Amino acid sequence: MTMHDIMIILVMTFPMFIFTIYPGIWLGDYLEKHHNIKESQKRSVMIIITFLGALLLSSLLYYV
């Protein structure tokens, strides 16, 4: 994996946010209802899931 590959994957991550925002929000709401997490933890979960999902989608799109 070269630096060029990494840059392309990171650039493709931003459009993938469109597809991963809803799962991040859904998971944050689920954890808040069923596991009584705080609002700050809910926001952290939403941001992390959204970014990791977008990174996963862009990696799959690039390599598959």
Contact map, one row per residue, 1 for C-alpha under 8 A:
1110110000000000000000000000000000000000000000000000000000000000
1111110000000000000000000000000000000000000000000000000000000000
1111111000000000000000000000000000000000000000000000000000000000
0111111100000000000000000000000000000000000000000000000000000000
1111111110000000000000000000000000000000000000000000000000000000
1111111111000000000000000000000000000000000000000000000000000000
0011111111100000000000000000000000000000000000000000000000000000
0001111111110000000000000000000000000000000000000000000000000000
0000111111111000000000000000000000000000000000000000001001100100
0000011111111100000000000000000000000000000000000000001001000000
0000001111111100000000000000000000000000000000000000000000000000
0000000111111111000000000000000000000000000000000000000001000000
0000000011111111100000000000000000000000000000000010011011000000
0000000001111111100000000000000000000000000000000000010000000000
0000000000011111110000000000000000000000000000000000000000000000
0000000000011111111100000000000000000000000000000000011011000000
0000000000001111111110000000000000000000000000000110010000000000
0000000000000011111110000000000000000000000000000000000000000000
0000000000000001111111000000000000000000000000000000010000000000
0000000000000001111111110000000000000000000000001110110000000000
0000000000000000111111111000000000000000000001000100000000000000
0000000000000000001111111100000000000000000000000000000000000000
0000000000000000000111111110000000000000000000001100000000000000
0000000000000000000111111111000000000000000011111100000000000000
0000000000000000000011111111100000000000000001000000000000000000
0000000000000000000001111111110000000000000000000000000000000000
0000000000000000000000111111111000000000000011000000000000000000
0000000000000000000000011111111100000000011011000000000000000000
0000000000000000000000001111111110000000010000000000000000000000
0000000000000000000000000111111111100000000000000000000000000000
0000000000000000000000000011111111111000010000000000000000000000
0000000000000000000000000001111111111110010000000000000000000000
0000000000000000000000000000111111111000000000000000000000000000
0000000000000000000000000000011111110000000000000000000000000000
0000000000000000000000000000011111111000000000000000000000000000
0000000000000000000000000000001111111100000000000000000000000000
0000000000000000000000000000001110111110110000000000000000000000
0000000000000000000000000000000100011111110000000000000000000000
0000000000000000000000000000000100001111111000000000000000000000
0000000000000000000000000000000000000111111100000000000000000000
0000000000000000000000000000000000001111111110000000000000000000
0000000000000000000000000001101100001111111111000000000000000000
0000000000000000000000000001000000000011111111100000000000000000
0000000000000000000000000000000000000001111111110000000000000000
0000000000000000000000010011000000000000111111111000000000000000
0000000000000000000010011011000000000000011111111100000000000000
0000000000000000000000010000000000000000001111111110000000000000
0000000000000000000000010000000000000000000111111111000000000000
0000000000000000000100110000000000000000000011111111100000000000
0000000000000000100110110000000000000000000001111111110000000000
0000000000001000100100000000000000000000000000111111111000000000
0000000000000000000000000000000000000000000000011111111100000000
0000000000000000000100000000000000000000000000001111111110000000
0000000000001101101100000000000000000000000000000111111111000000
0000000011001001000000000000000000000000000000000011111111100000
0000000000000000000000000000000000000000000000000001111111110000
0000000000001001000000000000000000000000000000000000111111111000
0000000011011001000000000000000000000000000000000000011111111100
0000000010000000000000000000000000000000000000000000001111111110
0000000000000000000000000000000000000000000000000000000111111111
0000000000000000000000000000000000000000000000000000000011111111
0000000010000000000000000000000000000000000000000000000001111111
0000000000000000000000000000000000000000000000000000000000111111
0000000000000000000000000000000000000000000000000000000000011111
